[in-house]
Each structure stands twice: as C-alpha cells, then as structure tokens.
Amino acid sequence: MRILGVDPGLLRTGYGVIETQTADQVKFIEAGVVRTSSCQGISQRLFVIYKNLEDIIATHKPSVIVLEKLYSHYKHPSTSILMGHARGVACLLCGINSISLVNYSATHIKKAVTGNGRASKKQIQRIVKTLLNLQKLPEPFDISDALAIALSYVYIAKK
C-alpha cells in the first residue's frame, strides 16, 4: 500500500510517500517540499500546490492520503485559515482521484510515531530518520512532518 502524507502550508507544503505491507515493513519512496512565493496571489499559490500534488499522485498512485487535522491557536487564527486553503487542495485531489482521505490530530500523529503526543519537531525528525532507515535527517521540518503523518497511518491502522 502506498501512503502519501501531506503537511499543508501556503508557503511550503511538505509531502512524503511511503510503501508498506505491514507495520514492520515500511519503505521510503520519496519526500519533498512544494514551495510557493509570498509575492504570488493566493489563487496562483494554490494552483502551484495543486499541480505539484497532482503530479505526485499521478506518479506514485497512493491508496490513501493522510493530513493533519486543522488546529487553530487563539493567538494566530489566520494561520490556520491560510493552511486550510492548502489543505483543501489536498482534499479536492482525493475526491478527484477517488483516494481515501484520513485526518489525524497533531497529538495523535506524534503519539503514534514517537510515543509522545507532545514530541518536538526535532524528536519527530530523528524518529522518522530511524524508522525509515534514512542516511540523513529529513529536512526541512515540512518533510519530516509529512513523513510522520504518513507513518502515523501505518501505526494507527495496525491497531
């Protein structure tokens, strides 16, 4: 089964593709970041995210796309609204391509992957490197977060 984890953002959208037969056999396929420019209008930025994710889906043909649930901090509500636009693009692509969509909270993802629902980004980065037998830390955090999102599906689904 191919799993695409997406860490949506308007400036940087991280993605990670993994393949698994069982929770003990997880294979890293590809990861990266879709970047947009803050000089572009929102419609242009969303189109860039759409086209890139569309290409990733066409290339890797995931069975499921996993996203982090939208969370809004009371000090920064506009951040979650902007992230929601990029998240909506991923949801739309699931519908267009008939791909299952799964949403987990950030704490659920962290707990599934690290055992600690309050793990730091550095901890997530290190455990993702270990779990996927990567040669170096997956950077930037958008990539390690996306891979952790994909991995969380493997560990939550096996329960």
C-alpha positions as CSV (number, residue, x, y, z in Angstrom):
1,M,0.0,0.0,0.0
2,R,1.3,3.5,-0.9
3,I,0.6,6.3,1.6
4,L,1.0,10.0,0.9
5,G,1.4,12.2,3.9
6,V,0.9,15.9,3.4
7,D,1.9,18.7,5.7
8,P,-0.1,21.6,4.1
9,G,1.0,25.2,4.1
10,L,0.8,28.1,1.7
11,L,4.5,28.9,1.7
12,R,5.7,25.3,2.0
13,T,3.7,22.1,1.6
14,G,5.7,19.0,2.7
15,Y,4.9,15.6,1.3
16,G,6.2,12.1,2.0
17,V,5.4,8.9,0.2
18,I,5.9,5.5,1.8
19,E,5.0,2.0,1.0
20,T,4.1,-0.8,3.4
21,Q,3.0,-4.4,3.5
22,T,3.0,-4.5,7.3
23,A,3.9,-2.0,10.1
24,D,7.3,-3.8,10.3
25,Q,8.0,-3.3,6.6
26,V,7.9,0.3,5.7
27,K,9.8,1.6,2.7
28,F,10.7,5.2,2.0
29,I,9.7,6.2,-1.6
30,E,10.0,10.0,-1.9
31,A,9.6,13.2,0.0
32,G,9.9,16.9,-0.7
33,V,8.5,20.3,-0.4
34,V,6.2,22.3,-2.8
35,R,7.2,25.9,-2.4
36,T,5.3,29.0,-3.4
37,S,6.2,32.7,-3.2
38,S,4.5,35.1,-0.9
39,C,4.7,37.6,-3.8
40,Q,2.1,35.4,-5.7
41,G,-1.6,35.8,-5.1
42,I,-3.4,33.1,-3.2
43,S,-5.0,31.6,-6.3
44,Q,-1.6,31.2,-8.0
45,R,-0.1,29.7,-4.9
46,L,-3.0,27.2,-4.6
47,F,-2.6,26.3,-8.3
48,V,1.1,25.6,-7.7
49,I,0.3,23.3,-4.8
50,Y,-2.5,21.6,-6.8
51,K,-0.3,20.9,-9.9
52,N,2.6,19.6,-7.8
53,L,0.4,17.3,-5.7
54,E,-1.5,16.2,-8.8
55,D,1.9,15.1,-10.3
56,I,2.9,13.3,-7.1
57,I,-0.4,11.5,-7.1
58,A,-0.1,10.5,-10.8
59,T,3.5,9.3,-10.3
60,H,3.1,7.4,-7.0
61,K,-0.6,6.4,-7.1
62,P,-1.2,6.4,-3.3
63,S,-4.1,4.3,-1.8
64,V,-4.6,6.9,0.9
65,I,-3.7,10.5,1.6
66,V,-3.2,11.4,5.3
67,L,-3.5,15.0,6.6
68,E,-3.1,16.7,9.9
69,K,-6.4,18.0,11.3
70,L,-6.8,21.7,11.2
71,Y,-5.8,23.3,14.5
72,S,-6.2,27.0,15.4
73,H,-4.2,28.7,18.1
74,Y,-6.2,31.5,19.6
75,K,-3.2,33.9,19.1
76,H,-2.8,33.1,15.4
77,P,-6.2,32.1,13.9
78,S,-5.4,33.4,10.4
79,T,-2.5,30.9,10.2
80,S,-4.9,28.0,10.3
81,I,-7.3,29.7,7.8
82,L,-4.4,30.0,5.3
83,M,-3.3,26.4,6.0
84,G,-6.9,25.4,5.4
85,H,-6.7,26.6,1.8
86,A,-3.7,24.4,1.1
87,R,-5.4,21.5,3.0
88,G,-8.5,22.0,0.8
89,V,-6.4,21.4,-2.3
90,A,-5.3,18.0,-1.0
91,C,-8.9,17.1,0.0
92,L,-10.0,18.1,-3.5
93,L,-7.4,15.9,-5.1
94,C,-8.6,13.0,-3.0
95,G,-12.1,13.5,-4.4
96,I,-11.0,13.9,-8.0
97,N,-8.8,10.8,-7.9
98,S,-11.0,8.6,-5.6
99,I,-8.3,8.3,-3.0
100,S,-9.2,7.6,0.7
101,L,-8.6,10.6,2.9
102,V,-7.6,10.2,6.6
103,N,-7.2,13.1,9.1
104,Y,-5.4,12.8,12.4
105,S,-4.8,15.4,15.1
106,A,-1.2,16.6,15.6
107,T,-1.0,15.0,19.0
108,H,-2.3,11.7,17.6
109,I,0.3,11.7,14.9
110,K,3.1,12.5,17.3
111,K,2.0,9.8,19.8
112,A,1.6,7.1,17.0
113,V,5.1,7.8,15.7
114,T,7.2,8.8,18.8
115,G,5.0,7.5,21.7
116,N,4.8,11.1,22.9
117,G,1.9,13.4,21.9
118,R,3.9,16.4,22.7
119,A,7.1,15.4,20.8
120,S,9.2,18.3,19.4
121,K,9.9,18.7,15.7
122,K,13.5,17.6,16.3
123,Q,12.3,14.4,18.0
124,I,9.9,13.7,15.1
125,Q,12.8,14.3,12.7
126,R,15.1,11.8,14.4
127,I,12.5,9.1,14.8
128,V,11.4,9.4,11.1
129,K,15.1,9.0,10.1
130,T,15.4,5.9,12.2
131,L,12.1,4.3,11.2
132,L,12.7,4.8,7.5
133,N,16.4,4.0,7.7
134,L,17.4,7.3,6.1
135,Q,21.0,8.3,5.7
136,K,20.4,11.8,7.0
137,L,17.7,13.8,8.8
138,P,14.8,14.6,6.6
139,E,14.9,18.4,6.3
140,P,13.2,20.9,6.4
141,F,10.6,20.0,9.1
142,D,7.9,20.1,6.5
143,I,9.3,16.9,5.1
144,S,9.8,15.1,8.4
145,D,6.3,16.2,9.4
146,A,4.8,14.8,6.2
147,L,6.6,11.5,6.6
148,A,5.5,11.3,10.2
149,I,1.9,11.9,9.1
150,A,2.2,9.0,6.6
151,L,3.8,6.8,9.2
152,S,1.1,7.5,11.7
153,Y,-1.4,5.9,9.4
154,V,0.7,2.7,9.4
155,Y,0.8,2.6,13.2
156,I,-2.7,3.6,13.8
157,A,-4.2,1.3,11.2
158,K,-2.4,-1.7,12.6
159,K,-4.2,-1.4,15.9
